[in-house]
Amino acid sequence: MADSVRVRVPATAANLGPGYDCMGLALDLWDEVEVDVLDRPGVHIDVTGEGADTVPHDESHLVVATLRQGLAEFGYPRPDAGLHLRAVNAIPHSRGLGSSAAAIVSGLALAWGVARPAVPLDRTELLRLAAAIEGHPDNVAPAIFGGAQLAWSRGDVVHHIGLRVDPSIIGRVFIPDRHVPTALARQVLPEQVDRGDAVHQVLAASLLVTALTTAPEHLLAATEDWLHQPYRRTLMPESGALMDSLRDRGVPAVISGAGPAVLALGTRTQLEEGCDVDATGFVSRDLRVGEGVHIL
């Protein structure tokens, strides 16, 4: 068993427009988290970067809570052992870039490294546990496996298919200085949708798989959405306006996850069509497709 483990976990963008709750993409933006197992009780937490002044510094910290759950699940004899957690966070919180999924995945990966340091990380087992904690696998699957992932649950079994993203595709993330809680973003969604909208959604989601893997020229049509983005506009009007401005210029753009970050996804040439867009109030970053969690 290990006394100290460090992991690296990527940001993720879920939905990608029409892939609501079943598609996600890892981005080359990382949190690094390290834990030392102590010979005294209690928990000590040091956070640098995102969330340093807002996340809890006790047992309710999501990484700590998930880490303890993982220690018990993986057979560690002292799941209530004292812990010193150090996190260097780069993933913005409550912006639609998978910060909670990253916390859950990092906690489970830390637990695996502590309890089973000689055993290669079982990513399938991590996916099962992380999806159960998160409630759906669209963010945790790419956080674990990297790249683009199609993921879904049937009973207690979580399935995923990795998509080989065309190497010319990059992301440009526009991050606003405001939060939208995921729970609130879910509350505004209707229980029923128009049949025509559902048909359009199926077409776009089907096309998205092809556009991501072999035909990026179809990404603009493939990233259209009728199920969630139209209903969330009142919660993030600036994000909706920016997305519209990008799409009007031919740039494939979506609300990242539950928002309010906006993700433009395409080739360098496609993204340059939006170089003159007014992104006041947003910080933009170009990001490559990321790898999955790994133990350092």
C-alpha positions in Angstrom: 0.0 0.0 0.0 1.2 3.5 -0.8 1.4 6.4 1.6 1.5 9.1 -1.1 -0.2 9.3 -4.5 -0.5 12.1 -7.1 -3.0 12.1 -10.0 -3.8 14.3 -12.9 -7.3 14.6 -14.3 -8.6 16.6 -17.3 -11.5 19.0 -17.8 -14.4 17.7 -19.9 -17.1 19.2 -22.0 -20.3 17.2 -22.0 -23.2 17.1 -24.5 -21.3 18.7 -27.4 -24.7 20.0 -28.6 -27.0 17.1 -29.3 -25.3 14.4 -27.3 -27.2 15.2 -24.1 -26.1 13.2 -21.1 -24.3 10.6 -23.3 -21.3 12.3 -25.0 -18.3 14.1 -23.7 -14.8 15.2 -24.6 -11.7 15.5 -22.5 -9.8 18.8 -22.8 -6.1 19.5 -22.3 -6.7 21.4 -19.0 -5.8 19.7 -15.8 -6.2 19.5 -12.1 -3.4 17.8 -10.2 -4.2 16.3 -6.8 -1.9 14.6 -4.3 -2.7 12.8 -1.0 -0.6 11.7 1.9 -1.9 9.1 4.3 -1.2 10.2 7.8 -0.6 8.3 11.0 -2.9 10.7 12.9 -6.6 11.3 12.4 -8.3 14.2 10.6 -8.0 15.8 7.2 -5.9 18.7 6.1 -6.5 20.3 2.7 -4.4 22.8 0.7 -5.9 24.2 -2.5 -4.2 26.4 -5.1 -5.9 27.9 -8.1 -9.6 27.4 -8.9 -11.8 27.1 -5.8 -9.0 27.9 -3.3 -11.3 30.3 -1.4 -14.6 28.6 -1.9 -14.3 24.8 -1.7 -14.8 23.2 1.8 -11.6 22.3 3.7 -13.1 19.4 5.7 -14.5 15.9 5.1 -17.2 17.3 2.8 -14.7 18.3 0.1 -15.7 16.2 -2.9 -12.3 14.7 -3.5 -11.9 13.7 0.1 -15.4 12.2 0.3 -14.9 10.3 -2.9 -11.4 9.2 -1.8 -12.8 7.7 1.4 -15.5 5.9 -0.5 -12.9 4.5 -2.9 -10.7 3.4 -0.1 -13.5 1.4 1.4 -14.5 0.0 -2.0 -10.9 -1.1 -2.8 -10.4 -2.9 0.5 -8.0 -0.4 2.2 -7.9 -1.4 5.9 -8.1 2.2 7.2 -10.6 4.1 5.0 -11.0 6.7 7.9 -7.2 7.3 8.0 -5.9 10.8 8.4 -5.3 12.5 5.1 -3.3 15.5 3.8 -4.8 16.6 0.4 -3.0 19.1 -1.9 -4.8 20.2 -5.0 -3.6 22.5 -7.8 -6.8 23.3 -9.7 -7.0 24.7 -13.2 -10.5 23.6 -14.1 -13.0 26.4 -13.5 -15.9 25.5 -11.1 -19.6 25.5 -12.0 -18.8 26.6 -15.6 -19.7 23.4 -17.5 -16.2 22.1 -17.7 -16.6 19.0 -15.6 -15.0 20.2 -12.3 -17.2 17.9 -10.2 -16.5 14.9 -12.5 -12.8 15.7 -12.2 -13.0 15.7 -8.4 -14.8 12.4 -8.3 -12.4 10.7 -10.7 -9.4 12.1 -9.0 -10.7 10.9 -5.6 -11.3 7.4 -6.9 -7.9 7.3 -8.7 -6.1 8.5 -5.5 -7.9 5.7 -3.6 -6.8 3.1 -6.1 -3.2 4.3 -6.0 -3.2 4.1 -2.2 -5.0 0.8 -1.8 -3.6 -1.0 -4.9 -0.3 0.6 -6.0 1.0 -2.5 -7.7 -2.1 -3.0 -9.8 -2.7 -1.1 -13.0 -5.6 1.4 -12.7 -8.9 -0.4 -13.6 -10.6 2.3 -15.6 -13.8 0.2 -16.1 -14.2 -0.1 -12.4 -13.5 3.6 -12.0 -16.2 4.4 -14.6 -18.8 2.2 -12.7 -18.2 3.9 -9.4 -17.8 7.4 -10.8 -21.0 7.2 -12.8 -22.9 6.0 -9.8 -21.6 9.0 -7.7 -22.1 11.6 -10.5 -25.4 10.2 -11.7 -24.5 10.0 -15.4 -21.4 9.1 -17.3 -21.1 11.8 -19.9 -18.3 13.7 -18.0 -16.7 10.9 -16.0 -16.1 8.7 -19.1 -13.8 11.2 -20.9 -12.2 12.2 -17.6 -11.3 8.5 -17.1 -10.5 7.3 -20.7 -9.7 10.6 -22.4 -10.7 11.7 -25.9 -14.3 11.7 -27.0 -16.6 9.1 -25.3 -20.1 7.9 -26.0 -21.3 6.5 -22.6 -24.5 5.2 -21.2 -25.9 3.1 -18.3 -28.0 0.0 -18.3 -28.9 -1.0 -14.8 -25.6 -1.2 -12.8 -23.5 -1.6 -16.0 -21.9 1.5 -17.5 -20.9 1.2 -21.2 -18.6 3.4 -23.2 -17.2 3.7 -26.7 -14.2 5.8 -27.4 -14.3 7.8 -30.6 -11.0 8.5 -32.5 -11.3 12.3 -32.9 -10.0 13.7 -36.1 -6.5 15.1 -35.2 -7.3 18.4 -36.9 -10.0 19.2 -34.4 -9.3 21.5 -31.5 -11.4 23.3 -29.0 -11.7 27.0 -28.1 -13.3 27.5 -24.7 -14.9 30.8 -23.8 -15.1 31.0 -20.0 -17.2 33.7 -18.3 -16.7 35.0 -14.8 -20.0 33.7 -13.5 -21.5 30.4 -12.3 -24.6 28.4 -13.3 -25.3 25.6 -10.9 -25.9 22.3 -12.8 -29.0 21.5 -10.7 -30.6 24.8 -11.7 -29.7 24.2 -15.4 -31.5 20.8 -15.2 -34.6 22.3 -13.5 -35.5 24.4 -16.5 -35.7 21.5 -18.9 -39.2 20.3 -20.0 -40.5 16.9 -19.4 -41.6 16.5 -23.0 -40.4 17.9 -26.3 -41.9 18.2 -29.8 -41.5 15.2 -32.0 -40.0 17.2 -34.8 -37.3 18.5 -32.4 -36.6 14.9 -31.2 -36.1 13.8 -34.9 -33.7 16.7 -35.5 -31.8 15.8 -32.4 -31.4 12.2 -33.4 -30.1 13.3 -36.8 -27.6 15.8 -35.3 -26.3 13.3 -32.7 -25.8 10.6 -35.4 -24.0 13.1 -37.6 -21.8 14.2 -34.6 -20.1 10.8 -34.4 -19.1 11.0 -38.1 -18.1 14.7 -37.9 -15.9 14.2 -34.9 -14.1 11.2 -36.3 -13.8 11.6 -40.1 -15.8 14.6 -41.4 -15.1 17.8 -39.4 -16.6 19.8 -42.2 -20.0 18.7 -40.9 -19.5 19.9 -37.3 -21.7 23.0 -37.7 -24.8 20.9 -38.5 -23.7 18.1 -36.2 -23.6 20.4 -33.1 -27.1 21.8 -33.4 -29.3 21.1 -30.4 -33.1 21.2 -29.6 -33.3 19.5 -26.2 -31.4 21.6 -23.7 -29.7 24.7 -24.9 -32.9 26.6 -26.0 -34.4 26.2 -22.5 -31.3 27.3 -20.6 -30.8 30.6 -22.4 -32.5 32.6 -19.7 -29.9 31.3 -17.2 -27.0 32.4 -19.4 -28.1 35.0 -22.0 -24.5 36.2 -22.6 -23.4 32.6 -23.4 -26.3 32.1 -25.7 -25.6 35.3 -27.6 -21.9 34.4 -28.0 -22.8 30.9 -29.2 -25.2 32.4 -31.8 -22.5 34.9 -32.9 -20.0 32.1 -33.5 -22.5 29.9 -35.3 -23.6 32.8 -37.5 -20.0 33.0 -38.6 -19.9 29.3 -39.4 -18.1 28.2 -36.2 -19.4 25.0 -34.6 -20.2 26.3 -31.1 -22.1 24.8 -28.2 -22.8 25.4 -24.5 -20.3 23.3 -22.7 -22.1 20.9 -20.4 -24.7 22.8 -18.3 -22.8 26.0 -19.1 -22.2 28.9 -19.0 -18.8 28.2 -20.8 -19.1 28.1 -24.6 -17.1 25.6 -26.6 -16.2 26.1 -30.2 -15.1 22.9 -31.8 -13.5 22.4 -35.2 -10.4 22.7 -37.3 -8.1 25.7 -37.0 -9.6 27.1 -40.2 -13.2 26.7 -38.9 -12.3 28.4 -35.6 -10.6 31.3 -37.3 -14.0 32.3 -38.9 -14.9 33.5 -35.4 -11.7 35.5 -34.6 -13.6 38.8 -34.7 -16.5 37.8 -32.5 -17.3 40.0 -29.5 -16.4 37.9 -26.5 -16.5 40.6 -23.9 -16.8 39.1 -20.5 -15.2 35.8 -21.5 -11.7 34.5 -21.3 -10.8 32.2 -24.3 -8.3 29.4 -24.4 -7.4 27.0 -27.3 -7.3 23.5 -26.0 -6.4 20.2 -27.6 -8.3 17.0 -27.0 -7.1 15.6 -23.6 -6.0 12.2 -22.3 -7.7 10.5 -19.4 -6.8 10.5 -15.7 -3.4 9.0 -14.8 -1.5 8.3 -11.7 1.7 10.3 -11.6 
